[in-house]
Amino acid sequence: MYITRAIEGHIEAASRAFKVVLITGARQVGKTTLVRHVGERRSPPRTYVSLDEFGPRAAASEDPELFLQRFPPPVTVDEVQHAPDLLRSIKALVDRSDENGRIWLTGSQSFPLMTAVSESLAGRVAVVRLLGLSWSEERGGAAEGTPFRPDRAAGAAPPAALDLERTFARVVRGGYPRLAHPDAPDLEMFYGSYVQTYIERDVRALVDVVNLAGFRRFLRAAAARVGGLLNISDLARDAGVAVSTAREWLHALEATHQVLLLQPYFENIGKRQIKAPKLYFVDTGLACYLAGWRSARTAAAGAMAGALFENHVVIEIAKSWLHRGREAPIWYWRDKEKREVDLLLAEDGLLFPIEIKLTASPGAAERRGIEALRRAGARLGHGCVVCLVASAFPLSADVDALPVGAVL
């Protein structure tokens, strides 16, 4: 069973415009399935080779030139971070031809991989980032619409109604494609294996993680902080590790596409602003597993319900941009008086404010942050409160209440 991904058209367009296309993202988000599916429908079909396998990895590392003779273009090389020296040989190969799209690459480790790519393939490569499945992809609407923006969402076709239970079923399950299949594995088994097999292995490839028990405590402590301001000292204290270690581990999680650090918006809006980023997990199912929420019912009734709901909406909005080949222009705003707007979309010289509230009855209280931002002098576009209402309706002349399904 293949689920169409919204980013397919962008990959095809990038392949026509650039000599190399690199698809990055966490393990298990569907990079391999995506590139094989899209590559096989081309003429001629692309050769596929994975550097997760020992033989091809050894060949690519020991003799990159011979490797490219054995697997000539058009070719897709999966998990290319295992053989960084191959990138220099790819540069030499693509420079001998004017043909675009001959080499597709995938990779899971962002920081070291992107450093190697920028050194070897600058100007030759289009970088595409893939996250887990979005709700629109799951319900067959991958090719529909444009990236989410509040002013476009209110007049769109009504989305499928999502109540508290259905929303948190998706929050707890997460967006990994394997879990969307009819024969999906047990959630606890899947995420336990994911932490053991992928995160610990990938992180240990980036940093020297000797204290695995401490690293697991760090993961759980990070998951308990989703939607909150990042205080690295508090995080280190709860994990029982040094601040320098916590900072290194957090960078490794960011490099392996496990967490998103949402930065504050500045541009002289007010003079007393909070400068710390907010911490989100790229997959809410992983956050729920690490924080101990095993069912939709307990998660929806638990102390972290609002934070998990916020994490879910932020990531789904990011997917709506990234999966259409656009960087997500997202920020948050908070001042010293704790007035806050959960999310800002910056586009066309305007800030589109988005509040994310776990309520089915939004009112004036949910607009207070937006009004404070307006008084601080921001140029605001149409805003919204994303919540659990059944259908969209105006809260004011320039702020709508939107059902959570409108952003998924």
Secondary structure, DSSP 4 states (H G I P E B T S, - for coil): --PPPTTHHHHHHHHHH-SEEEEE--TTSSHHHHHHHHHHTSSSPPEEEETTSHHHHHHHHH-HHHHHHHSPSSEEEESGGG-TTHHHHHHHHHHT---SS-EEEEES-HHHHHHHHHHHSTTTEEEEE--S--HHHHTT-TTSS-S--HHHHTTSPPPPP--HHHHHHHHHH-S-GGGGSTTPPPHHHHHHHHIIIIIHHHHHHHS----HHHHHHHHHHHHTTTTSB--HHHHHHHHTS-HHHHHHHHHHHHHTT-EEEEPBP-TTS-S-B--SPEEEES-HHHHHHHHT--SHHHHHHSTTHHHHHHHHHHHHHHHHHHTTT----EEEEEBTT--EEEEEEEETTEEEEEEE-S-SS--GGGGHHHHHHHHTT--B--EEEEES-SS-EEEETTEEEEEGGGG-
